[in-house]
Amino acid sequence: MKYQPCIDQCTSEGTHCGGCGRSHQEITDTKKLVTSVVEFIREHDYENPEDFVERISKSILKKLQKTA
């Protein structure tokens, strides 16, 4: 499955968004994940959140490549 980002044409009918095509469950899970990362950054009071996000992005992609 290819990830489709939000295109600001959200719908709530059915099982999938009519805008991006993602399931409503995937959208909910993504929002929870983002909220969790934001809370982590705030908890640790990072002055450079963009560096943290960039680093964990690289780390996630590296781990995915190892398991592919």
C-alpha positions in Angstrom: 0.0 0.0 0.0 1.3 3.4 -0.9 0.9 6.2 1.7 -1.4 9.1 0.6 -1.1 12.3 2.5 -4.1 14.4 3.5 -5.2 16.8 0.8 -7.7 18.7 3.0 -10.8 17.2 1.4 -11.7 15.0 4.4 -14.8 12.9 4.5 -16.2 10.8 7.3 -18.6 8.5 5.5 -17.8 4.9 4.9 -14.6 3.2 6.0 -12.2 5.4 4.0 -11.7 9.2 3.6 -12.9 10.3 0.2 -10.1 12.9 0.0 -6.9 10.9 0.6 -8.3 7.3 0.4 -6.8 6.2 3.8 -8.9 4.3 6.2 -10.4 6.2 9.1 -8.6 3.8 11.4 -5.2 4.6 9.8 -6.0 8.4 10.1 -6.9 7.9 13.8 -3.7 5.9 14.4 -1.5 8.4 12.7 -3.0 11.3 14.7 -2.3 9.3 17.9 1.3 8.7 16.8 1.9 12.4 16.0 0.3 13.4 19.3 2.6 11.0 21.1 5.7 12.4 19.4 4.7 16.0 20.1 4.1 15.1 23.8 7.6 13.4 23.9 9.2 16.6 22.5 7.4 18.8 24.9 8.2 16.5 27.9 11.9 16.7 27.1 11.7 20.4 26.3 13.7 20.2 23.1 14.8 23.5 21.7 15.4 22.0 18.3 12.4 19.7 17.6 13.1 19.7 13.9 16.5 18.0 14.5 14.8 15.4 16.6 12.1 14.7 14.0 14.7 14.5 11.2 16.8 12.0 13.3 13.9 9.7 14.2 12.7 9.8 10.6 16.1 8.5 9.5 16.2 5.9 12.3 12.7 4.6 11.3 13.7 4.3 7.7 16.9 2.5 8.5 15.0 0.0 10.7 12.5 -0.6 7.9 15.3 -1.3 5.4 16.8 -3.8 7.8 13.5 -5.7 8.0 12.7 -5.6 4.3 
